[in-house]
């Protein structure tokens, strides 16, 4: 194994260990790994931030921000609180979530619909 390959495998292993450890947020781990990769020469400087220009990165990032905003607003949770007593089985919960995401996906991007429903899925899972 060449030195760059060894450094890459070591960096990925350390990054996975940090993810599993869970004491640092995933975005902080990813940023630290990128900076370490830059400093040890595994990631070329010209390519380091190229991924941020990809549309899907912006869409996923926006979906996560929107999911957090929806979760903090508690709007969907309040609407769901009227229906949640009748959602007593897991099968019914899955069907309701599936239908809700399908209806939302008809009007907005799939990732956005999924992000909006994540707080509800967490609440139902509790």
HELIX and SHEET records of a PDB file:
HELIX    1   1 UNK A    3  UNK A   21  1                                  19    
HELIX    2   2 UNK A   26  UNK A   40  1                                  15    
HELIX    3   3 UNK A   45  UNK A   47  5                                   3    
HELIX    4   4 UNK A   50  UNK A   53  5                                   4    
HELIX    5   5 UNK A   55  UNK A   73  1                                  19    
HELIX    6   6 UNK A   75  UNK A   83  1                                   9    
HELIX    7   7 UNK A   84  UNK A   86  5                                   3    
HELIX    8   8 UNK A   90  UNK A  105  1                                  16    
HELIX    9   9 UNK A  110  UNK A  125  1                                  16    
END                                                                             
